[in-house]
Amino acid sequence: MNNFESKHSQPKLDTHEGWIVQVYSSNRRLLWVLEPSHGWIFLIGCGFGLLVSIIWVNLARYNPPLEAKQSIESAPLQVD
């Protein structure tokens, strides 16, 4: 029997492998790298920014402007 029979094996996809994007210039120098952690940090930053903006808008609605607190009545004149 021949142990080295020709078999066409399918490449297995490993779903646990990460991904990485590398961009090179025309002279084959590495310009920048995009890793999965960069994507997660970007999404967390977008979520945090959205949360801060929602809180900011809600606080601005319930606080009256500072100029509205001035009294309409004039103070009595003090004469010596």
C-alpha positions as CSV (number, residue, x, y, z in Angstrom):
1,M,0.0,0.0,0.0
2,N,1.1,3.4,-0.8
3,N,0.9,5.8,2.2
4,F,1.4,8.9,0.0
5,E,-1.8,8.7,-2.0
6,S,-2.9,11.9,-3.5
7,K,-5.7,13.5,-1.5
8,H,-7.2,16.9,-2.1
9,S,-7.8,18.3,1.3
10,Q,-9.9,21.4,1.8
11,P,-8.3,24.2,3.7
12,K,-10.0,24.5,7.1
13,L,-11.3,27.9,8.1
14,D,-10.3,28.7,11.7
15,T,-12.9,31.2,13.0
16,H,-10.7,32.0,16.0
17,E,-8.0,33.6,13.9
18,G,-7.9,37.4,14.0
19,W,-7.5,39.7,11.1
20,I,-5.1,42.5,10.4
21,V,-4.8,45.1,7.7
22,Q,-1.4,46.4,6.7
23,V,-0.9,49.3,4.3
24,Y,2.4,49.6,2.5
25,S,3.8,52.5,0.4
26,S,5.0,52.1,-3.1
27,N,8.5,51.3,-1.9
28,R,7.3,48.5,0.4
29,R,7.5,50.4,3.6
30,L,4.8,49.8,6.2
31,L,2.6,52.9,6.5
32,W,0.0,51.8,9.1
33,V,-1.6,48.7,10.6
34,L,-5.2,48.2,11.6
35,E,-5.9,45.4,14.1
36,P,-9.1,44.2,15.7
37,S,-8.4,46.0,18.9
38,H,-8.3,49.3,17.0
39,G,-11.8,48.6,15.7
40,W,-13.1,47.8,19.2
41,I,-11.6,50.9,20.7
42,F,-13.1,53.0,18.0
43,L,-16.6,51.5,18.6
44,I,-16.2,52.0,22.4
45,G,-15.2,55.6,21.8
46,C,-18.2,56.2,19.5
47,G,-20.5,54.7,22.1
48,F,-19.0,56.8,24.9
49,G,-19.2,60.0,22.8
50,L,-22.9,59.2,22.1
51,L,-23.6,58.7,25.8
52,V,-21.9,61.9,26.8
53,S,-23.8,63.9,24.1
54,I,-27.1,62.5,25.3
55,I,-26.4,63.3,28.9
56,W,-25.2,66.8,27.9
57,V,-28.4,67.6,25.9
58,N,-30.6,66.3,28.7
59,L,-28.8,68.4,31.3
60,A,-29.1,71.5,29.1
61,R,-32.9,71.1,28.9
62,Y,-33.5,71.1,32.6
63,N,-31.1,74.0,33.6
64,P,-32.4,77.5,33.0
65,P,-30.0,80.0,31.5
66,L,-28.1,82.2,33.9
67,E,-29.4,85.5,32.6
68,A,-33.0,84.5,33.5
69,K,-32.3,84.6,37.2
70,Q,-31.8,88.4,37.3
71,S,-34.5,90.2,39.2
72,I,-36.7,92.7,37.4
73,E,-37.1,95.1,40.4
74,S,-34.4,97.7,40.7
75,A,-32.6,98.0,44.0
76,P,-33.4,101.1,46.1
77,L,-30.9,103.9,46.0
78,Q,-28.8,104.3,49.1
79,V,-28.2,107.9,50.0
80,D,-25.8,109.0,52.7
